[in-house]
Amino acid sequence: MTTSSIPGESIDLQISDVLNDVHFPANKDALVDAAREAGASNEVLSMLDGLPEQDYADVASVTKLIGGNYGPGLSA
């Protein structure tokens, strides 16, 4: 069962799950909207909302940028 609410699932996996149906390239607003519709956690929505306003080529480009901003583990 794949869901974004699995406790302990990494942020990268959560983001990959909720952005699975996004048609790339996509801008930040499209990513946030898609994540919200997919039932993403507030943490994921906050991270996506904090991304720079630009077009993203694919899920990997999103998770790479988030990883660069929040570092390994992404824990608060």
ZIBELCOR-V277413 format. One record per residue. N is the residue number from 1. RES is the residue in three letters. SS is DSSP state (@ for helix, = for strand, . for the rest). OMEGA is omega in degrees with one decimal (999 if undefined). NEAR is the number of other ideal C-beta (glycine too) atoms within 10 Angstrom. Layout:
n:N res:RES ss:SS omega:OMEGA near:NEAR
n:N res:RES ss:SS omega:OMEGA near:NEAR
This chain:
n:1 res:MET ss:. omega:-179.7 near:3
n:2 res:THR ss:. omega:178.1 near:9
n:3 res:THR ss:. omega:-177.5 near:11
n:4 res:SER ss:. omega:-177.0 near:20
n:5 res:SER ss:. omega:178.6 near:10
n:6 res:ILE ss:. omega:179.1 near:12
n:7 res:PRO ss:. omega:177.4 near:4
n:8 res:GLY ss:. omega:177.4 near:5
n:9 res:GLU ss:. omega:-177.2 near:15
n:10 res:SER ss:. omega:179.0 near:14
n:11 res:ILE ss:@ omega:178.7 near:19
n:12 res:ASP ss:@ omega:179.4 near:16
n:13 res:LEU ss:@ omega:177.6 near:14
n:14 res:GLN ss:@ omega:-179.2 near:23
n:15 res:ILE ss:@ omega:177.2 near:22
n:16 res:SER ss:@ omega:179.9 near:17
n:17 res:ASP ss:@ omega:-174.0 near:21
n:18 res:VAL ss:@ omega:179.5 near:24
n:19 res:LEU ss:. omega:-176.2 near:24
n:20 res:ASN ss:. omega:-174.9 near:12
n:21 res:ASP ss:. omega:-179.7 near:9
n:22 res:VAL ss:. omega:175.4 near:18
n:23 res:HIS ss:. omega:-179.1 near:7
n:24 res:PHE ss:. omega:0.2 near:15
n:25 res:PRO ss:. omega:-179.3 near:12
n:26 res:ALA ss:= omega:177.8 near:20
n:27 res:ASN ss:= omega:-176.7 near:13
n:28 res:LYS ss:@ omega:-177.8 near:17
n:29 res:ASP ss:@ omega:178.5 near:12
n:30 res:ALA ss:@ omega:178.7 near:16
n:31 res:LEU ss:@ omega:-179.8 near:23
n:32 res:VAL ss:@ omega:179.7 near:20
n:33 res:ASP ss:@ omega:-179.6 near:14
n:34 res:ALA ss:@ omega:179.5 near:18
n:35 res:ALA ss:@ omega:178.9 near:24
n:36 res:ARG ss:@ omega:179.8 near:14
n:37 res:GLU ss:@ omega:-179.1 near:10
n:38 res:ALA ss:. omega:177.8 near:17
n:39 res:GLY ss:. omega:-179.8 near:12
n:40 res:ALA ss:. omega:177.3 near:23
n:41 res:SER ss:. omega:177.4 near:15
n:42 res:ASN ss:@ omega:178.9 near:7
n:43 res:GLU ss:@ omega:179.6 near:12
n:44 res:VAL ss:@ omega:179.1 near:22
n:45 res:LEU ss:@ omega:179.3 near:15
n:46 res:SER ss:@ omega:179.5 near:11
n:47 res:MET ss:@ omega:179.3 near:23
n:48 res:LEU ss:@ omega:-179.8 near:23
n:49 res:ASP ss:@ omega:179.5 near:13
n:50 res:GLY ss:. omega:179.6 near:13
n:51 res:LEU ss:. omega:174.7 near:17
n:52 res:PRO ss:. omega:176.0 near:8
n:53 res:GLU ss:. omega:177.3 near:7
n:54 res:GLN ss:. omega:175.0 near:10
n:55 res:ASP ss:= omega:179.5 near:11
n:56 res:TYR ss:= omega:-174.4 near:23
n:57 res:ALA ss:. omega:-176.4 near:10
n:58 res:ASP ss:. omega:-179.3 near:13
n:59 res:VAL ss:@ omega:-178.6 near:19
n:60 res:ALA ss:@ omega:179.4 near:12
n:61 res:SER ss:@ omega:177.6 near:15
n:62 res:VAL ss:@ omega:-176.8 near:24
n:63 res:THR ss:@ omega:177.9 near:20
n:64 res:LYS ss:@ omega:-179.0 near:13
n:65 res:LEU ss:@ omega:178.3 near:16
n:66 res:ILE ss:@ omega:177.3 near:19
n:67 res:GLY ss:@ omega:178.6 near:16
n:68 res:GLY ss:@ omega:-179.6 near:8
n:69 res:ASN ss:@ omega:-171.9 near:12
n:70 res:TYR ss:@ omega:176.8 near:14
n:71 res:GLY ss:. omega:-178.4 near:9
n:72 res:PRO ss:. omega:178.1 near:7
n:73 res:GLY ss:. omega:176.6 near:9
n:74 res:LEU ss:. omega:-176.6 near:15
n:75 res:SER ss:. omega:-177.9 near:7
n:76 res:ALA ss:. omega:999 near:5
